[in-house]
Amino acid sequence: MEKFFTGLMLQNPAIYTLYGSKPITCITLHYHSDEEIQAYYDQMTEEEKKTAVYVEDYQLTQNWERWEQVRSRFPISRYLLYKKNDTNDPKFANVYFVDPIKVAHTISENYAVFRNVTGFDFDPFCEAFQIEQGSEFWDKINGHPAISGLLFGFGFENSFLFYWENWGQPEKCNDFADCVVPYVSDSLVDGKSSIENLTLPAFISFFKEDEVIEKYKKEREVIRKEYQGKDFLSHTLQKLTAR
């Protein structure tokens, strides 16, 4: 349990959905064998091996299976925590940690954007609580890069600039890369994850002074104060199961 929630909340980091403003956190599970992982490592160059970030392995794939065996003991009503298999590659699956209230707020706040993608009207609150089961609404928007960015809490401007740079008629905006230089909001740190070395949600930012990054920095300080002097696992489970 300790390893599972450390990997889930701190390394990925879903704690910004639990305590911050991030509507959805998506964590990728892999089902590669030790031999496949070793083969991938062996094909890396010496420079890649030297500059790689070696993070603690919290065995989220194995611990997810263990969590499913005991999750009935921990009634979670305020949040959603579920897994969906990758239909394109059986070697991968995604675990989603969702705050439906934040999802509903994001959809409502950007209603015109979601309406344009789906092509029909909808109730943001009802659709937010249908995310795990799925609906015509979610079938329409799943996989849309800009929509995913909004729901993952990367901000409107970052989400759409990322979309336009990679999928938006590049032949008409060849100079885009020269005038907007992207960078990663934060990166993983070597070794174990903790409240003390908690990283920000990682996404591509296009602004030297990014209000989304500053918001997450403030939320990080709130999270650190919230956990100060408290047992990480107990306090996390208490928050998760609170009504």
URKAUR-V943049 format. One record per residue. N is the residue number from 1. SS is DSSP state (H for helix, E for strand, - for the rest). OMEGA is omega in radians with two decimals (NA if undefined). Layout:
n: {N;N}
ss: {SS;SS}
omega: {OMEGA;OMEGA}
This chain:
n: {1;2;3;4;5;6;7;8;9;10;11;12;13;14;15;16;17;18;19;20;21;22;23;24;25;26;27;28;29;30;31;32;33;34;35;36;37;38;39;40;41;42;43;44;45;46;47;48;49;50;51;52;53;54;55;56;57;58;59;60;61;62;63;64;65;66;67;68;69;70;71;72;73;74;75;76;77;78;79;80;81;82;83;84;85;86;87;88;89;90;91;92;93;94;95;96;97;98;99;100;101;102;103;104;105;106;107;108;109;110;111;112;113;114;115;116;117;118;119;120;121;122;123;124;125;126;127;128;129;130;131;132;133;134;135;136;137;138;139;140;141;142;143;144;145;146;147;148;149;150;151;152;153;154;155;156;157;158;159;160;161;162;163;164;165;166;167;168;169;170;171;172;173;174;175;176;177;178;179;180;181;182;183;184;185;186;187;188;189;190;191;192;193;194;195;196;197;198;199;200;201;202;203;204;205;206;207;208;209;210;211;212;213;214;215;216;217;218;219;220;221;222;223;224;225;226;227;228;229;230;231;232;233;234;235;236;237;238;239;240;241;242;243}
ss: {-;H;H;H;H;H;H;H;H;H;H;-;-;-;H;H;H;H;-;-;-;-;-;E;E;E;E;E;E;E;-;-;-;H;H;H;H;H;H;H;H;H;-;-;-;H;H;H;H;H;H;-;-;-;E;-;-;-;-;H;H;H;H;H;H;H;H;H;H;H;H;H;H;-;-;-;-;-;-;E;E;E;E;E;E;-;-;-;-;-;-;E;E;E;E;E;E;E;-;H;H;H;H;H;H;H;H;H;H;-;H;H;H;H;H;H;H;H;-;-;-;-;-;H;H;H;H;H;-;-;-;-;-;-;-;H;H;H;H;H;H;-;-;-;H;H;H;H;H;H;H;-;-;-;-;H;H;H;H;H;H;H;H;H;H;H;H;-;-;H;H;H;-;-;-;H;H;H;H;-;-;-;E;E;-;-;-;-;-;-;E;-;-;-;-;-;-;-;-;-;-;-;-;E;E;-;-;-;-;-;H;H;H;H;H;H;H;H;H;H;H;H;H;H;H;H;H;-;-;-;-;H;H;H;H;H;H;H;H;H;H;-;-}
omega: {-3.13;-3.14;-3.10;-3.08;3.02;3.11;-3.11;-2.98;-3.00;-3.10;-2.97;-0.14;-3.11;-3.13;3.09;2.97;-3.14;-3.05;-3.07;-3.03;-3.07;-3.07;-3.06;2.95;3.14;-3.14;-3.13;3.02;3.08;-3.10;3.11;3.10;3.09;3.13;3.13;3.12;3.12;3.13;3.11;3.14;-3.10;-3.11;3.09;3.08;3.12;3.11;3.11;3.12;-3.09;-3.06;-3.12;3.06;-3.10;-3.08;3.08;3.09;-3.13;3.04;-3.07;3.14;3.13;-3.09;3.02;3.12;3.12;3.12;-3.13;3.13;-3.06;-3.01;3.13;3.11;-3.07;-3.10;-3.14;-3.12;-3.06;-3.06;3.04;3.10;-3.04;-3.11;3.00;3.12;3.07;-3.09;-3.13;-3.09;-3.12;3.12;-3.08;2.99;3.13;3.00;-3.13;2.99;-2.92;2.92;-3.06;3.13;3.11;3.09;3.13;3.13;-3.14;3.12;-3.12;-3.12;-3.12;-3.01;-3.08;3.13;-3.14;3.12;-3.14;-3.13;-3.09;-3.11;3.11;3.12;-3.06;3.07;-3.09;-3.10;3.13;-3.12;3.13;-3.13;3.06;-3.00;-3.13;-3.12;-3.10;3.14;3.09;3.10;-3.10;3.06;-3.10;-2.99;-3.13;3.11;3.10;-3.00;-3.10;3.11;3.10;3.12;3.10;-3.08;3.09;3.04;-3.11;3.13;-3.09;-3.06;3.14;-3.10;-3.08;3.05;3.08;3.13;-3.11;-3.12;-3.01;-3.08;-2.99;3.01;-3.08;-3.12;-3.14;-3.13;-3.09;-3.09;-3.06;-3.08;-3.11;-3.07;3.12;-3.10;-3.11;3.03;-3.11;-3.08;3.13;-3.13;3.12;3.09;3.12;3.00;-3.05;3.08;-3.13;3.06;-3.09;-3.12;-3.13;3.11;3.08;2.98;-3.07;3.08;3.13;3.10;-3.14;-3.06;3.13;3.05;-3.02;-3.12;3.10;3.11;3.13;3.10;-3.14;3.06;3.10;3.11;3.09;3.12;3.09;3.14;3.13;3.12;-3.13;-3.07;-3.08;3.10;-3.11;3.07;-3.03;-3.06;-3.11;-3.09;3.11;3.13;3.11;3.11;-3.11;-3.03;3.11;3.11;NA}
